[in-house]
Structures are given as structure tokens and as C-alpha cells.
Amino acid sequence: MVGNGSKRTPGLVSTWCSQTPGREKSTHLEQALNLVAWGGIYLIDDLSPQVGWPEGHEDSVKRLFAELEGRDDFHCVRLAWSSGLLMAVRSQAAGRRAGDSDREGVAEI
């Protein structure tokens, strides 16, 4: 995962996670989400069931959906496109935490 130091700006956080056992999409989720400034986008692919998924991976994806969609600091939408996508946008409420005051005036997505 790559961040841009202490100054967070809206944008796309790029991470990669293999689908090998023990390395599901939710591995290091909190660290990845912490890189996203409010108004920023977190995009996850390969979320529709696939033939090559290891045993138990579908359950991991369901837990990931529940965790992300249950958060109040991200707005999520699932996209039935290609291999299945989820786009999460950090909400404005999250941007009002200590240290994010420099983002005042940026429109909520």
C-alpha cells in the first residue's frame, strides 16, 4: 500500500491482495481505508463468485461487504460489472475528524 504522507487528499488508493488462503480481500482492510481521505475512493474488484475461488472465499467476500456497508465513514455501492466491483467513498463526516480540517469546503460525494 502506498500513501502520500501525512497530507491526505481525495483520490484513489491502490492496493493489491491475492486470493490465496489467508490473504482474502479483507486482509489489511483497516490500513487501506486509513489511507483514503474524505471524498477519496476505495475500489475493490473480483467480488462476483468465480470458478477459481478457494474454499471459503465467498464467505470472506460476504463479510467484507457487511463490514464496509456497515461503516458510517464510507458510502458504498456495488457494481455488477466485469468481475464485480465495490466502490467506497469516504464520507464528509469522516473528514471532520481531528487532523482533516484542511479539507474544509470540499464537496461531499
MMTF fields as JSON, N, C-alpha, C and O atoms, coordinates in Angstrom:
{
  "mmtfVersion": "1.0.0",
  "mmtfProducer": "UNKNOWN",
  "numBonds": 435,
  "numAtoms": 436,
  "numGroups": 109,
  "numChains": 1,
  "numModels": 1,
  "chainsPerModel": [1],
  "groupsPerChain": [109],
  "chainIdList": ["A"],
  "bondAtomList": [4, 2, 8, 6, 12, 10, 16, 14, 20, 18, 24, 22, 28, 26, 32, 30, 36, 34, 40, 38, 44, 42, 48, 46, 52, 50, 56, 54, 60, 58, 64, 62, 68, 66, 72, 70, 76, 74, 80, 78, 84, 82, 88, 86, 92, 90, 96, 94, 100, 98, 104, 102, 108, 106, 112, 110, 116, 114, 120, 118, 124, 122, 128, 126, 132, 130, 136, 134, 140, 138, 144, 142, 148, 146, 152, 150, 156, 154, 160, 158, 164, 162, 168, 166, 172, 170, 176, 174, 180, 178, 184, 182, 188, 186, 192, 190, 196, 194, 200, 198, 204, 202, 208, 206, 212, 210, 216, 214, 220, 218, 224, 222, 228, 226, 232, 230, 236, 234, 240, 238, 244, 242, 248, 246, 252, 250, 256, 254, 260, 258, 264, 262, 268, 266, 272, 270, 276, 274, 280, 278, 284, 282, 288, 286, 292, 290, 296, 294, 300, 298, 304, 302, 308, 306, 312, 310, 316, 314, 320, 318, 324, 322, 328, 326, 332, 330, 336, 334, 340, 338, 344, 342, 348, 346, 352, 350, 356, 354, 360, 358, 364, 362, 368, 366, 372, 370, 376, 374, 380, 378, 384, 382, 388, 386, 392, 390, 396, 394, 400, 398, 404, 402, 408, 406, 412, 410, 416, 414, 420, 418, 424, 422, 428, 426, 432, 430],
  "bondOrderList": [1, 1, 1, 1, 1, 1, 1, 1, 1, 1, 1, 1, 1, 1, 1, 1, 1, 1, 1, 1, 1, 1, 1, 1, 1, 1, 1, 1, 1, 1, 1, 1, 1, 1, 1, 1, 1, 1, 1, 1, 1, 1, 1, 1, 1, 1, 1, 1, 1, 1, 1, 1, 1, 1, 1, 1, 1, 1, 1, 1, 1, 1, 1, 1, 1, 1, 1, 1, 1, 1, 1, 1, 1, 1, 1, 1, 1, 1, 1, 1, 1, 1, 1, 1, 1, 1, 1, 1, 1, 1, 1, 1, 1, 1, 1, 1, 1, 1, 1, 1, 1, 1, 1, 1, 1, 1, 1, 1],
  "groupList": [{"groupName": "MET", "atomNameList": ["N", "CA", "C", "O"], "elementList": ["N", "C", "C", "O"], "formalChargeList": [0, 0, 0, 0], "bondAtomList": [1, 0, 2, 1, 3, 2], "bondOrderList": [1, 1, 2], "singleLetterCode": "M", "chemCompType": "L-PEPTIDE LINKING"}, {"groupName": "VAL", "atomNameList": ["N", "CA", "C", "O"], "elementList": ["N", "C", "C", "O"], "formalChargeList": [0, 0, 0, 0], "bondAtomList": [1, 0, 2, 1, 3, 2], "bondOrderList": [1, 1, 2], "singleLetterCode": "V", "chemCompType": "L-PEPTIDE LINKING"}, {"groupName": "GLY", "atomNameList": ["N", "CA", "C", "O"], "elementList": ["N", "C", "C", "O"], "formalChargeList": [0, 0, 0, 0], "bondAtomList": [1, 0, 2, 1, 3, 2], "bondOrderList": [1, 1, 2], "singleLetterCode": "G", "chemCompType": "PEPTIDE LINKING"}, {"groupName": "ASN", "atomNameList": ["N", "CA", "C", "O"], "elementList": ["N", "C", "C", "O"], "formalChargeList": [0, 0, 0, 0], "bondAtomList": [1, 0, 2, 1, 3, 2], "bondOrderList": [1, 1, 2], "singleLetterCode": "N", "chemCompType": "L-PEPTIDE LINKING"}, {"groupName": "SER", "atomNameList": ["N", "CA", "C", "O"], "elementList": ["N", "C", "C", "O"], "formalChargeList": [0, 0, 0, 0], "bondAtomList": [1, 0, 2, 1, 3, 2], "bondOrderList": [1, 1, 2], "singleLetterCode": "S", "chemCompType": "L-PEPTIDE LINKING"}, {"groupName": "LYS", "atomNameList": ["N", "CA", "C", "O"], "elementList": ["N", "C", "C", "O"], "formalChargeList": [0, 0, 0, 0], "bondAtomList": [1, 0, 2, 1, 3, 2], "bondOrderList": [1, 1, 2], "singleLetterCode": "K", "chemCompType": "L-PEPTIDE LINKING"}, {"groupName": "ARG", "atomNameList": ["N", "CA", "C", "O"], "elementList": ["N", "C", "C", "O"], "formalChargeList": [0, 0, 0, 0], "bondAtomList": [1, 0, 2, 1, 3, 2], "bondOrderList": [1, 1, 2], "singleLetterCode": "R", "chemCompType": "L-PEPTIDE LINKING"}, {"groupName": "THR", "atomNameList": ["N", "CA", "C", "O"], "elementList": ["N", "C", "C", "O"], "formalChargeList": [0, 0, 0, 0], "bondAtomList": [1, 0, 2, 1, 3, 2], "bondOrderList": [1, 1, 2], "singleLetterCode": "T", "chemCompType": "L-PEPTIDE LINKING"}, {"groupName": "PRO", "atomNameList": ["N", "CA", "C", "O"], "elementList": ["N", "C", "C", "O"], "formalChargeList": [0, 0, 0, 0], "bondAtomList": [1, 0, 2, 1, 3, 2], "bondOrderList": [1, 1, 2], "singleLetterCode": "P", "chemCompType": "L-PEPTIDE LINKING"}, {"groupName": "LEU", "atomNameList": ["N", "CA", "C", "O"], "elementList": ["N", "C", "C", "O"], "formalChargeList": [0, 0, 0, 0], "bondAtomList": [1, 0, 2, 1, 3, 2], "bondOrderList": [1, 1, 2], "singleLetterCode": "L", "chemCompType": "L-PEPTIDE LINKING"}, {"groupName": "TRP", "atomNameList": ["N", "CA", "C", "O"], "elementList": ["N", "C", "C", "O"], "formalChargeList": [0, 0, 0, 0], "bondAtomList": [1, 0, 2, 1, 3, 2], "bondOrderList": [1, 1, 2], "singleLetterCode": "W", "chemCompType": "L-PEPTIDE LINKING"}, {"groupName": "CYS", "atomNameList": ["N", "CA", "C", "O"], "elementList": ["N", "C", "C", "O"], "formalChargeList": [0, 0, 0, 0], "bondAtomList": [1, 0, 2, 1, 3, 2], "bondOrderList": [1, 1, 2], "singleLetterCode": "C", "chemCompType": "L-PEPTIDE LINKING"}, {"groupName": "GLN", "atomNameList": ["N", "CA", "C", "O"], "elementList": ["N", "C", "C", "O"], "formalChargeList": [0, 0, 0, 0], "bondAtomList": [1, 0, 2, 1, 3, 2], "bondOrderList": [1, 1, 2], "singleLetterCode": "Q", "chemCompType": "L-PEPTIDE LINKING"}, {"groupName": "GLU", "atomNameList": ["N", "CA", "C", "O"], "elementList": ["N", "C", "C", "O"], "formalChargeList": [0, 0, 0, 0], "bondAtomList": [1, 0, 2, 1, 3, 2], "bondOrderList": [1, 1, 2], "singleLetterCode": "E", "chemCompType": "L-PEPTIDE LINKING"}, {"groupName": "HIS", "atomNameList": ["N", "CA", "C", "O"], "elementList": ["N", "C", "C", "O"], "formalChargeList": [0, 0, 0, 0], "bondAtomList": [1, 0, 2, 1, 3, 2], "bondOrderList": [1, 1, 2], "singleLetterCode": "H", "chemCompType": "L-PEPTIDE LINKING"}, {"groupName": "ALA", "atomNameList": ["N", "CA", "C", "O"], "elementList": ["N", "C", "C", "O"], "formalChargeList": [0, 0, 0, 0], "bondAtomList": [1, 0, 2, 1, 3, 2], "bondOrderList": [1, 1, 2], "singleLetterCode": "A", "chemCompType": "L-PEPTIDE LINKING"}, {"groupName": "ILE", "atomNameList": ["N", "CA", "C", "O"], "elementList": ["N", "C", "C", "O"], "formalChargeList": [0, 0, 0, 0], "bondAtomList": [1, 0, 2, 1, 3, 2], "bondOrderList": [1, 1, 2], "singleLetterCode": "I", "chemCompType": "L-PEPTIDE LINKING"}, {"groupName": "TYR", "atomNameList": ["N", "CA", "C", "O"], "elementList": ["N", "C", "C", "O"], "formalChargeList": [0, 0, 0, 0], "bondAtomList": [1, 0, 2, 1, 3, 2], "bondOrderList": [1, 1, 2], "singleLetterCode": "Y", "chemCompType": "L-PEPTIDE LINKING"}, {"groupName": "ASP", "atomNameList": ["N", "CA", "C", "O"], "elementList": ["N", "C", "C", "O"], "formalChargeList": [0, 0, 0, 0], "bondAtomList": [1, 0, 2, 1, 3, 2], "bondOrderList": [1, 1, 2], "singleLetterCode": "D", "chemCompType": "L-PEPTIDE LINKING"}, {"groupName": "PHE", "atomNameList": ["N", "CA", "C", "O"], "elementList": ["N", "C", "C", "O"], "formalChargeList": [0, 0, 0, 0], "bondAtomList": [1, 0, 2, 1, 3, 2], "bondOrderList": [1, 1, 2], "singleLetterCode": "F", "chemCompType": "L-PEPTIDE LINKING"}],
  "groupTypeList": [0, 1, 2, 3, 2, 4, 5, 6, 7, 8, 2, 9, 1, 4, 7, 10, 11, 4, 12, 7, 8, 2, 6, 13, 5, 4, 7, 14, 9, 13, 12, 15, 9, 3, 9, 1, 15, 10, 2, 2, 16, 17, 9, 16, 18, 18, 9, 4, 8, 12, 1, 2, 10, 8, 13, 2, 14, 13, 18, 4, 1, 5, 6, 9, 19, 15, 13, 9, 13, 2, 6, 18, 18, 19, 14, 11, 1, 6, 9, 15, 10, 4, 4, 2, 9, 9, 0, 15, 1, 6, 4, 12, 15, 15, 2, 6, 6, 15, 2, 18, 4, 18, 6, 13, 2, 1, 15, 13, 16],
  "groupIdList": [1, 2, 3, 4, 5, 6, 7, 8, 9, 10, 11, 12, 13, 14, 15, 16, 17, 18, 19, 20, 21, 22, 23, 24, 25, 26, 27, 28, 29, 30, 31, 32, 33, 34, 35, 36, 37, 38, 39, 40, 41, 42, 43, 44, 45, 46, 47, 48, 49, 50, 51, 52, 53, 54, 55, 56, 57, 58, 59, 60, 61, 62, 63, 64, 65, 66, 67, 68, 69, 70, 71, 72, 73, 74, 75, 76, 77, 78, 79, 80, 81, 82, 83, 84, 85, 86, 87, 88, 89, 90, 91, 92, 93, 94, 95, 96, 97, 98, 99, 100, 101, 102, 103, 104, 105, 106, 107, 108, 109],
  "secStructList": [7, 7, 7, 7, 6, 6, 7, 7, 7, 1, 1, 5, 7, 7, 7, 7, 7, 7, 7, 1, 6, 6, 7, 7, 6, 6, 6, 6, 2, 2, 2, 2, 2, 2, 6, 7, 7, 6, 6, 7, 3, 3, 3, 3, 7, 7, 7, 1, 7, 7, 6, 6, 7, 7, 6, 6, 2, 2, 2, 2, 2, 2, 2, 2, 2, 2, 2, 2, 2, 6, 7, 1, 1, 3, 3, 3, 3, 3, 3, 7, 1, 6, 6, 7, 3, 3, 3, 3, 3, 3, 7, 2, 2, 2, 2, 6, 1, 6, 6, 7, 4, 4, 4, 6, 6, 7, 7, 7, 7],
  "xCoordList": [0.834, 0.0, 0.879, 1.922, 0.438, 1.212, 0.354, -0.788, 0.89, 0.192, 0.981, 2.082, 0.406, 1.101, 1.508, 1.374, 2.0, 2.472, 1.32, 0.244, 1.545, 0.527, -0.533, -1.609, -0.279, -1.249, -2.115, -1.67, -3.338, -4.237, -5.13, -5.696, -5.264, -6.135, -7.052, -6.703, -8.245, -9.119, -8.418, -7.625, -8.713, -8.126, -8.37, -9.207, -7.664, -7.821, -6.652, -5.492, -6.957, -5.92, -5.765, -6.745, -4.56, -4.304, -3.637, -2.558, -4.295, -3.712, -3.894, -4.675, -3.185, -3.328, -3.351, -2.56, -4.262, -4.338, -4.641, -5.594, -3.84, -4.083, -5.279, -5.736, -5.77, -6.887, -6.428, -7.205, -5.206, -4.723, -5.291, -5.591, -5.443, -5.986, -5.216, -3.986, -5.963, -5.354, -5.055, -4.648, -5.243, -4.981, -6.216, -6.113, -7.368, -8.603, -8.642, -7.744, -9.685, -9.84, -9.837, -9.47, -10.237, -10.333, -9.017, -8.942, -7.975, -6.682, -6.156, -6.059, -5.819, -5.284, -6.285, -5.888, -7.573, -8.597, -8.498, -8.549, -8.36, -8.328, -7.151, -7.302, -5.98, -4.827, -5.087, -4.717, -5.712, -6.012, -7.018, -6.847, -8.059, -9.081, -8.532, -8.986, -7.569, -6.962, -6.189, -5.919, -5.833, -5.131, -6.07, -5.623, -7.375, -8.35, -8.818, -9.387, -8.575, -9.064, -10.563, -11.086, -11.255, -12.686, -12.88, -12.194, -13.846, -14.057, -13.25, -13.462, -12.32, -11.489, -12.22, -13.222, -11.718, -12.364, -11.516, -10.297, -12.183, -11.555, -12.341, -13.547, -11.69, -12.337, -11.795, -10.583, -12.713, -12.325, -12.944, -14.119, -12.158, -12.682, -12.709, -12.356, -13.134, -13.218, -14.107, -13.719, -15.291, -16.183, -17.36, -18.083, -17.567, -18.611, -18.05, -16.877, -18.894, -18.396, -17.722, -18.219, -16.579, -15.796, -15.413, -15.273, -15.246, -14.927, -13.643, -13.59, -12.619, -11.317, -11.156, -10.064, -12.217, -12.091, -11.762, -12.325, -10.851, -10.574, -11.779, -12.616, -11.846, -12.936, -12.993, -11.969, -14.19, -14.371, -14.231, -14.529, -13.779, -13.565, -14.878, -14.934, -15.925, -17.217, -17.7, -18.261, -17.485, -17.844, -17.016, -17.532, -15.74, -14.88, -15.396, -15.384, -15.851, -16.377, -17.667, -17.881, -18.516, -19.75, -19.44, -20.108, -18.432, -18.025, -17.471, -17.721, -16.714, -16.181, -17.318, -17.279, -18.333, -19.495, -20.138, -20.408, -20.378, -21.044, -20.218, -20.767, -18.901, -18.043, -18.027, -18.194, -17.827, -17.766, -19.112, -19.176, -20.187, -21.508, -22.05, -23.001, -21.464, -21.88, -21.153, -21.48, -20.192, -19.407, -20.141, -20.809, -20.02, -20.633, -19.659, -20.05, -18.396, -17.417, -17.175, -16.33, -17.905, -17.826, -19.224, -20.068, -19.459, -20.674, -20.258, -19.29, -20.993, -20.61, -21.678, -22.875, -21.213, -22.1, -21.452, -20.261, -22.265, -21.792, -22.136, -23.209, -21.208, -21.402, -21.322, -20.302, -22.406, -22.436, -21.828, -22.527, -20.527, -19.803, -18.524, -17.85, -18.194, -16.981, -16.95, -17.853, -15.928, -15.788, -16.468, -16.337, -17.193, -17.876, -17.028, -15.889, -17.582, -16.843, -17.608, -18.83, -16.873, -17.454, -16.664, -15.435, -17.399, -16.763, -17.193, -18.383, -16.203, -16.456, -15.858, -14.69, -16.658, -16.209, -16.27, -17.306, -15.142, -15.115, -16.053, -15.981, -16.933, -17.952, -17.379, -16.313, -18.103, -17.683, -17.56, -16.669, -18.437, -18.379, -17.019, -16.511, -16.421, -15.095, -14.041, -13.054, -14.236, -13.28, -13.25, -12.334, -14.216, -14.267, -13.581, -13.722, -12.849, -12.05, -10.841, -10.472, -10.235, -9.035, -7.988, -7.767, -7.349, -6.282, -6.751, -5.926, -8.062, -8.572, -9.218, -9.927, -8.991, -9.63, -9.206, -9.909, -8.076, -7.62, -8.509, -8.322, -9.455, -10.332, -11.639, -12.537, -11.786, -12.989, -13.309, -12.408, -14.593, -15.022, -15.035, -15.511, -14.536, -14.566, -15.942, -16.419, -16.577, -17.935, -17.973, -17.069, -19.039, -19.238, -19.668, -20.45, -19.158, -19.545, -20.649, -21.14],
  "yCoordList": [-1.176, 0.0, 1.239, 1.29, 2.212, 3.442, 4.601, 4.743, 5.428, 6.622, 7.842, 7.733, 9.009, 10.23, 11.03, 12.253, 10.345, 11.021, 11.458, 10.86, 12.501, 12.942, 13.811, 13.988, 14.35, 15.197, 14.313, 13.855, 14.076, 13.218, 14.062, 15.057, 13.675, 14.358, 13.336, 12.159, 13.776, 12.814, 12.178, 12.821, 10.929, 10.237, 8.75, 8.309, 7.99, 6.554, 5.9, 6.193, 5.025, 4.267, 2.957, 2.244, 2.639, 1.426, 0.393, 0.628, -0.754, -1.859, -3.128, -3.158, -4.152, -5.437, -6.517, -6.501, -7.45, -8.571, -9.823, -9.852, -10.847, -12.094, -12.804, -12.444, -13.799, -14.572, -15.917, -16.873, -16.012, -17.257, -17.395, -16.387, -18.61, -18.797, -17.965, -17.944, -17.285, -16.45, -15.04, -14.201, -14.757, -13.423, -12.955, -12.589, -12.96, -12.559, -11.044, -10.335, -10.56, -9.131, -8.286, -7.112, -8.858, -8.077, -8.001, -7.327, -8.686, -8.627, -7.196, -6.622, -6.62, -5.254, -4.191, -3.115, -4.49, -3.55, -2.222, -1.16, -2.272, -1.037, -0.149, 1.068, -0.752, 0.045, 0.688, 1.843, -0.038, 0.517, 1.657, 2.695, 1.474, 2.51, 3.751, 4.863, 3.573, 4.729, 5.626, 6.784, 5.112, 5.917, 6.812, 7.725, 6.549, 7.278, 8.53, 8.438, 9.699, 10.967, 11.066, 10.333, 11.952, 12.07, 12.634, 13.56, 12.036, 12.333, 11.414, 11.39, 10.651, 9.72, 8.415, 8.111, 7.655, 6.434, 5.209, 5.223, 4.144, 2.836, 1.879, 1.719, 1.249, 0.394, -1.025, -1.241, -1.991, -3.4, -4.171, -3.986, -5.033, -5.829, -7.307, -7.703, -8.114, -9.578, -9.988, -10.831, -9.402, -9.689, -10.585, -11.041, -10.846, -11.78, -13.191, -13.412, -14.159, -15.547, -16.014, -15.784, -16.674, -17.156, -18.609, -19.07, -19.322, -20.75, -21.028, -22.008, -20.215, -20.485, -20.045, -20.162, -19.542, -19.093, -20.255, -21.34, -20.036, -21.089, -21.275, -20.384, -22.427, -22.729, -21.678, -21.33, -21.18, -20.2, -18.754, -17.838, -18.535, -17.156, -16.396, -15.198, -17.071, -16.405, -15.868, -14.774, -16.626, -16.153, -14.933, -14.017, -14.911, -13.757, -12.506, -11.417, -12.66, -11.528, -11.022, -9.814, -11.935, -11.526, -10.757, -9.769, -11.203, -10.473, -9.094, -8.118, -9.02, -7.743, -6.777, -5.616, -7.248, -6.412, -5.896, -4.703, -6.799, -6.416, -5.389, -4.425, -5.587, -4.663, -3.276, -2.264, -3.238, -1.941, -1.229, -0.026, -1.96, -1.347, -0.973, -0.197, -1.508, -1.176, 0.023, 0.456, 0.555, 1.697, 2.997, 3.138, 3.949, 5.253, 6.243, 7.362, 5.852, 6.765, 6.503, 7.156, 5.562, 5.29, 5.059, 4.44, 5.565, 5.255, 4.244, 4.466, 3.125, 2.042, 1.781, 1.94, 1.38, 0.927, -0.281, -0.276, -1.313, -2.5, -2.322, -1.828, -2.734, -2.613, -3.999, -4.68, -4.416, -5.712, -5.517, -5.54, -5.326, -5.06, -5.885, -5.959, -6.491, -7.282, -8.37, -9.206, -8.372, -9.415, -9.047, -9.767, -7.929, -7.474, -6.452, -6.733, -5.27, -4.181, -3.649, -3.77, -3.067, -2.28, -0.986, -0.99, 0.134, 1.437, 2.014, 2.115, 2.39, 3.009, 4.412, 4.59, 5.399, 6.795, 7.243, 7.128, 7.759, 8.224, 9.413, 10.368, 9.344, 10.376, 11.635, 11.611, 12.723, 14.01, 13.948, 14.576, 13.205, 13.11, 12.617, 13.065, 11.695, 11.188, 12.264, 12.267, 13.19, 14.26, 15.298, 16.119, 15.272, 16.252, 15.761, 16.363, 14.686, 14.191, 15.099, 15.847, 15.03, 15.832, 15.56, 14.411, 16.608, 16.453, 16.589, 16.677, 16.61, 16.728, 18.086, 18.248, 19.059, 20.363, 21.095, 22.006, 20.725, 21.38, 21.04, 21.606, 20.149, 19.746, 20.525, 20.187, 21.56, 22.38, 22.904, 23.299, 22.909, 23.458, 22.473, 22.818, 21.265, 20.266, 19.617, 19.218, 19.508, 18.972, 17.511, 16.743, 17.133, 15.731, 14.985, 15.498, 13.769, 12.94, 12.008, 11.209],
  "zCoordList": [0.0, 0.0, 0.0, 0.652, -0.733, -0.848, -0.381, -0.817, 0.497, 0.952, 0.536, -0.002, 0.791, 0.41, 1.642, 1.664, 2.658, 3.865, 4.742, 4.712, 5.524, 6.459, 5.796, 6.369, 4.635, 3.938, 3.054, 2.002, 3.477, 2.716, 1.83, 2.284, 0.572, -0.357, -1.0, -1.083, -1.467, -2.132, -3.314, -4.001, -3.541, -4.67, -4.566, -3.779, -5.332, -5.378, -4.644, -4.932, -3.707, -3.015, -3.766, -3.982, -4.16, -4.913, -4.015, -3.473, -3.867, -3.11, -3.927, -4.878, -3.56, -4.22, -3.162, -2.219, -3.328, -2.396, -3.198, -3.976, -3.01, -3.722, -3.104, -2.019, -3.793, -3.277, -2.748, -2.744, -2.307, -1.733, -0.322, 0.318, 0.168, 1.512, 2.538, 2.545, 3.4, 4.417, 3.949, 4.754, 2.676, 2.117, 1.36, 0.189, 1.996, 1.349, 1.178, 1.632, 0.522, 0.242, 1.51, 1.467, 2.625, 3.857, 4.627, 5.655, 4.142, 4.809, 4.745, 3.66, 5.888, 5.985, 5.526, 5.077, 5.637, 5.201, 5.949, 5.329, 7.253, 8.037, 7.627, 7.522, 7.397, 6.96, 5.599, 5.383, 4.687, 3.372, 3.48, 2.841, 4.276, 4.416, 5.101, 4.831, 5.976, 6.649, 5.681, 6.0, 4.511, 3.51, 2.711, 2.016, 2.809, 1.995, 2.737, 3.825, 2.142, 2.7, 2.431, 1.59, 3.124, 2.847, 1.456, 1.024, 0.77, -0.637, -1.536, -2.749, -0.954, -1.718, -1.984, -1.337, -2.928, -3.401, -3.085, -3.251, -2.624, -2.447, -3.342, -3.154, -4.3, -5.278, -5.148, -5.116, -5.073, -4.941, -6.101, -6.416, -6.732, -7.846, -7.492, -6.381, -8.456, -8.317, -7.151, -6.342, -7.057, -5.943, -6.312, -5.426, -7.602, -8.015, -7.938, -8.236, -7.534, -7.421, -8.711, -9.814, -8.539, -9.67, -9.452, -8.32, -10.561, -10.508, -9.737, -8.993, -9.883, -9.278, -7.83, -7.274, -7.207, -5.814, -4.891, -5.034, -3.942, -2.964, -2.038, -1.899, -1.423, -0.495, 0.614, 1.202, 0.891, 1.953, 1.503, 2.269, 0.268, -0.184, -0.339, -0.06, -0.776, -0.916, 0.43, 0.496, 1.497, 2.836, 3.227, 3.868, 2.85, 3.136, 2.427, 3.0, 1.177, 0.423, 1.078, 1.173, 1.525, 2.21, 3.491, 3.796, 4.244, 5.459, 5.109, 5.818, 4.006, 3.543, 3.208, 3.615, 2.468, 2.159, 3.44, 3.576, 4.366, 5.619, 6.384, 6.919, 6.442, 7.178, 6.531, 7.212, 5.226, 4.539, 4.544, 4.798, 4.267, 4.189, 5.57, 5.668, 6.623, 7.968, 8.563, 9.668, 7.86, 8.356, 8.087, 7.063, 9.005, 8.776, 8.155, 7.82, 7.996, 7.411, 5.92, 5.308, 5.339, 3.904, 3.35, 3.998, 2.14, 1.388, 0.328, -0.399, 0.238, -0.664, -1.713, -1.471, -2.874, -3.937, -4.607, -4.919, -4.82, -5.541, -7.007, -7.355, -7.862, -9.306, -9.934, -9.822, -10.597, -11.288, -12.673, -13.686, -12.693, -13.928, -13.907, -12.88, -15.007, -15.145, -14.075, -14.023, -13.224, -12.204, -10.893, -9.903, -10.877, -9.666, -8.93, -8.559, -8.72, -8.083, -6.877, -6.791, -5.962, -4.879, -4.822, -4.749, -4.857, -4.734, -3.391, -3.09, -2.594, -1.293, -1.312, -1.658, -0.942, -0.901, 0.552, 1.208, 1.05, 2.443, 2.58, 1.807, 3.57, 3.752, 4.386, 5.001, 4.227, 4.776, 6.289, 6.86, 6.948, 8.412, 8.871, 9.899, 8.115, 8.474, 8.325, 9.06, 7.371, 7.133, 8.23, 8.285, 9.084, 10.169, 11.42, 12.485, 11.309, 12.427, 12.611, 11.705, 13.774, 14.042, 12.973, 12.592, 12.494, 11.503, 10.076, 9.166, 9.849, 8.491, 8.237, 7.244, 9.107, 8.97, 7.703, 7.265, 7.102, 5.877, 4.687, 3.61, 4.845, 3.761, 3.761, 2.99, 4.596, 4.66, 3.266, 2.525, 2.911, 1.646, 0.498, -0.584, 0.68, -0.377, -0.353, 0.71, -1.494, -1.568, -1.191, -1.521, -0.492, -0.14, -1.383, -2.184, -1.547, -2.692, -2.247, -3.043]
}
